[in-house]
């Protein structure tokens, strides 16, 4: 008897639900909310628990969301949770990335200067190349390398979520994706602890330390925190470097969208491929508006909290939808591209820090 992959079946269920949701009349919105509620409620409670653990014990909030989500993945045996988890893992993700655009301006990229900007591009390229090479050498698909390299090069879990939306579940399984998120979160947490110590050991100045930390730590919060752990001046420069990487999320996702074919194996043609996913287009629009008109500090902070909350919901829901048995069967191989990309970005960032950015 022919079996169906559970990940694909779950994704098919989500797609059918979204189609059904789109065709519903406005009068049935209450019914739609009732279908979303069970999954959203469980995901929300798990996310609140992750936020509490992060605040009280200093653990990375994304990592806490992943671990709690994986621990609760048995809830997906109840079909009533599927619509809400699907909504959280897709819709919350996309709007979280859009709101993230309020933290970035084109002026920040200009502040970086041409030499550091080119050095940053080289660091990102090294991370992508290392992940693609190791994925090939270990017999994994190019999509695995793109996911690992892009997430490491840009902004950790946020970039991984965006790239997963483009690559699709037929190229990257839910288990592979969840494991990649876990490894990225752990690597970023370790980097936040050890990179400031490494910078101190190298006896580099604040600007150099800010570049090293901002260019090589994955997640935004950990990169900024690592910079301020070294000094206030290093933290300020690390913030500029890191947000420049976030701004490059849109072009990287656009390039990946152009290079990949549809999941069914068809080629959409170059004109249609140049059309960015709607949430990336909105991300660029928000960055543009934010560059032209500075938001008041309280609103900018509220948007940052909202973006983190939406992305946390998306990560937690994705972990809940992942099967632990499939993750365990994958072994250590899927973690290697992330480790290779992390090491490559650190070494290249260190090389530029000690040469082009050396104190005059």
C-alpha positions, 0 to 999 in steps of 0.5 A, spaced: 500 500 500 502 506 498 504 511 504 504 518 504 509 522 507 506 525 513 510 532 512 507 533 505 500 531 508 501 536 513 503 541 508 497 539 504 492 539 509 495 547 511 494 548 503 487 546 503 485 550 509 488 556 506 484 555 500 478 554 504 479 560 508 480 564 502 473 562 499 469 563 505 464 568 506 465 574 511 459 571 515 463 565 516 469 569 520 467 566 526 467 559 524 474 560 521 476 563 528 473 557 532 478 553 527 484 557 528 483 557 536 485 551 538 492 551 535 493 558 536 492 557 543 497 552 544 502 555 540 501 562 544 501 559 551 508 555 549 511 562 546 509 565 553 513 560 556 519 560 552 519 568 553 518 567 560 524 562 560 528 567 556 527 573 561 528 569 567 534 565 565 537 569 559 536 563 554 535 565 547 528 566 546 528 562 539 531 556 542 526 556 548 520 556 543 524 551 538 525 546 544 518 547 547 515 546 541 518 540 539 516 537 546 509 539 545 509 536 538 504 530 540 499 535 540 498 535 532 495 528 533 489 532 534 486 535 527 483 541 531 490 544 532 492 543 524 489 550 522 491 554 527 498 551 527 499 552 520 496 559 520 502 561 526 507 558 522 506 561 515 502 568 516 505 570 523 512 568 519 510 573 513 508 579 517 513 578 522 518 579 517 514 585 514 514 588 521 522 587 522 523 592 516 521 598 521 528 596 524 532 598 518 534 604 514 538 605 508 542 610 512 544 605 516 547 601 510 550 608 508 553 609 515 557 602 514 562 605 509 564 602 502 570 598 505 566 595 511 560 594 506 564 590 501 567 586 507 561 584 510 558 582 503 565 577 503 563 574 509 556 573 507 558 570 501 563 565 505 558 563 509 553 561 503 559 558 499 561 553 505 554 551 507 553 549 499 560 546 499 559 541 505 552 540 503 554 537 497 560 533 500 555 530 505 550 528 500 545 533 501 541 537 497 543 544 494 536 547 498 539 544 505 546 548 503 542 554 501 538 554 507 543 553 512 548 558 508 542 564 508 540 563 515 547 564 517 549 569 513 543 574 514 539 573 520 539 566 523 532 564 524 528 570 521 532 568 514 531 561 515 524 562 515 523 566 509 528 562 505 524 556 507 518 559 505 521 560 498 524 553 498 518 549 500 517 543 504 518 538 498 525 541 498 526 541 505 522 537 510 519 539 516 524 535 520 530 538 517 528 545 517 527 544 525 533 541 526 537 547 522 533 552 526 535 548 533 543 548 530 543 556 528 540 558 535 545 554 539 551 556 535 548 564 535 547 563 543 554 560 543 557 565 539 554 571 543 558 568 549 565 567 546 566 572 540 566 578 545 572 574 549 575 572 542 575 580 541 578 581 547 583 576 546 585 579 540 586 586 543 582 590 537 578 596 538 571 598 539 570 598 531 573 592 529 570 588 535 563 591 533 564 589 526 567 582 528 561 580 532 556 584 528 558 580 521 559 573 524 553 572 529 547 569 526 541 572 530 539 580 531 539 580 538 545 575 540 549 580 535 547 586 538 548 583 545 554 580 544 557 587 541 554 591 547 558 585 552 564 588 549 563 595 550 557 601 548 561 603 542 562 596 539 555 595 541 553 601 537 557 599 531 555 591 531 548 594 531 549 597 524 553 591 521 547 587 523 542 591 521 545 591 514 545 584 514 538 584 515 537 589 510 540 584 505 534 579 506 530 581 501 535 581 495 538 574 497 531 571 498 529 574 491 536 571 488 533 564 491 526 565 488 529 566 481 534 560 481 529 555 484 524 552 480 516 551 482 516 545 487 512 541 481 518 541 477 516 546 472 519 553 470 515 559 471 519 563 467 524 569 468 518 574 468 514 571 474 520 569 478 523 576 478 516 577 482 518 577 490 514 574 495 509 579 497 512 579 504 519 580 502 516 586 497 512 589 503 519 588 507 522 593 502 517 597 502 517 598 510 524 599 510 523 605 504 518 608 508 522 607 515 528 610 511 524 617 509 520 618 515 523 616 522 518 612 527 518 615 534 522 611 539 516 608 542 513 606 536 519 603 533 520 599 540 513 596 540 514 594 532 520 590 535 517 587 540 511 585 535 516 582 530 519 578 535 512 575 538 510 573 531 517 570 529 516 566 536 509 564 534 512 562 527 518 558 530 514 554 536 508 552 531 514 550 526 517 545 531 510 543 533 509 540 526 515 537 526 516 529 527 521 528 533 522 521 530 524 523 523 529 528 526 532 523 530 533 519 524 537 524 520 543 524 525 548 529 525 549 530 518 544 536 517 547 540 522 554 540 519 552 545 513 550 550 519 557 549 523 561 550 516 558 556 515 558 559 522 566 557 522 567 560 515 563 567 517 568 567 523 574 566 520 573 571 514 570 576 519 576 576 523 581 576 517 577 583 515 577 585 522 585 584 522 587 587 516 582 592 512 579 594 519 585 595 523 586 601 527 589 607 524 
